[in-house]
Amino acid sequence: MPSKSEPSPRCPAPIKLYKKGIAHNLVSKCIAIGEAVRKAKEKSVDPKKGFVEASGAVEVFAGNVKEFKMEGRGGFNWGDWQIKGVGKYSGHSMRIWFKNEYLIAWIDDKPKITCPYLICVVEDKTSKGLSNFVPDATHRRKDVTVYGVRAVEEWRTPKGIEIFGPRHFGFDLDYVPF
């Protein structure tokens, strides 16, 4: 195992670079979110409620996954979700594009959330977040809720948007604040 100052064989960078590259308190926030979800489950409360309260997430869509396509290319997972709205979203559709992470979501072909904001897709039946690291069709027909979570301040600066906004990924879209 490499020492703290040696690069990792998987992600070759010294620890000091990771410390410079991670937003302040973000790991602690992730731990707090996981704890809130766990505690909600223990109390037989909908875990999505714990997630929303701990993360500040906002529901942006709910529906049934009509299509999930993923292609491994160049060390990344690229793909799309197509979701048909249910309940108050009935008659609407959502598309989510990803390159490993969920990066842009459209409702009825209009941008709703763009990177650097976070897009979270949660299965209604289990309240688990759904991964893009699975074969095509894995998520088809699942009922899901999609949430938006505000990006940390560093990512919402002009430089942050330049290096992790929609144009970085080749989309002729402006960053859409959420």
N, C-alpha and C positions, 0 to 999 in steps of 0.2 A: 504494500500500500504506500502511495507517495506521502511524503511529509507535507506539512501545511504550506511550505514554500515551494514544493515541486508541483509541476502541472499534473493534472489527472489524465490518465490515458483516454478517458471518455470525453472530458471537457477541458482541454489543455489551457489552463490559465492559473496564475497564482491566486491564492486566497485574497490578497490585497485588491486585486482587480474585481473580484466578485463583490467585495465589500463596497467598492466604489460604484459598482453597477446596479446594486439592489436599492430600491427606494427605502428610505428610512422608515422603520417600524412595519414594513409590509409583511415580513415573515410572522411577526407577532400578531398582526391582524388576521392572517390566514389561520393561525392556530386558534384564535378567538372565534372565528367563524365556524371552524370544525367543532369546537367545544359547544357552541350554541346549538348546532345541528344535533350533536349527540345528546345534549341535555333535553332538547325538545322531544327526541325519540323516546328517551327514558321516561318522560312525563306523558307519553302518548299524545303529544301535540304535533300538529303537522310540522315536520322538520323545515319545510320551506319558510315557515314563519320565523324560525330561529335564524335561518340564513338571511332573510330580508332584514331583520332587526340588527344583526351583527355586521352586515356588509353595507347597509344603506342601499341595497338593490331596489330597483323599480321594475315591476312587471310591465313588459311591453307587448307581449303576445302570448296566446295559448292556442294550441291546435294539435293536429294529428300529422305525424310525419308521412308525407306522401312519397318522398324520395330522399335517399341519402346516398351520395356517391363520393368515393374517395379514391385517389390515385397517388401512389407513392412515386415521387419524382425528385431527383436531385437532393435526396436527404430530407425531404419534407413530405408531409401529407397534404395534398391539395384537394379541394372538393367543395360540394354544395349540399345544403339542406333545402328541401322544399316542404313547407308546412302549410296545411290548410287550416284556417281559423275555425275555432269552435266557440260556443257561448257568445260572449259579447264581441268576439272577433270573427264570428260567422260571416261568410261572404267575403272575407279578406284572405290574403295569402302573404306568407313571409318567405323570403329567400335569405339564407345565410351563407356567405362565402368564407372559406377558411384556408389558411396555409399554416398548418399545425394548430394555431389558435383561431378562434372565431374572430374575424376582422371587420366584416361589413354585413349589416343586416338591412334589408329593404322590406317595407310593407307596401304591397300593391305597387311594386316597382319604384317606390320613392325611398331614398336613403333615410333610415330611421336612426341607426347607430353606426358610427364608424370608429375604427381604431384612432386613437389609442384607448378609447373607452373599452371596458370589458363587456363581452356578451356571454351570458351563461345560459346553457340549455339544460333543463332539469326534467327528468322523467317523472310524470305525475304519480304513477303507481308506486314507485320506490323512493322518490325524492332524491335520487342520486343524480349528480351531474353526469352528462353523457359525453363520451370521448370521441374524438375524430380518429383515433388510432385503432379502428376496427374495420373489418371487411365491409364492402358495399352491401347495402340492404339490411345491415344489422339493426338499424333503428327504425326501419320502415314499419308503419302502423302504430308506433308508440304515441301515446298522448304526452305532450310536453308543455312546459311553461318556459318562456324566454324572458330573461331579466337583463337589464343594463345596470352596470356598476360604474360609477364615476372613476376615471383614471386619476392617479396621483398627480399632484401639481406639476412635477417635473415633466411628465409626458404631455401636459396641456400647454406648455410653452411653445413659442414659434419653433425652436430647435427640436423639441420633442415631436411636434407634429411633422416637421420636415423629415425626421428619420423614422417615424412610425405612424404616419398618417396614410390615408388612402392613396395619395399620389406616389408614395414610395413603392406601393405594390402595383403600380401601373393603371390605376383607376383615375379617370378624369373627373374626380369628385373633390369637393372641398370637405375638410373635416367638419363633421356635424356635431356640435356640442350637444350633450344630452342632459 
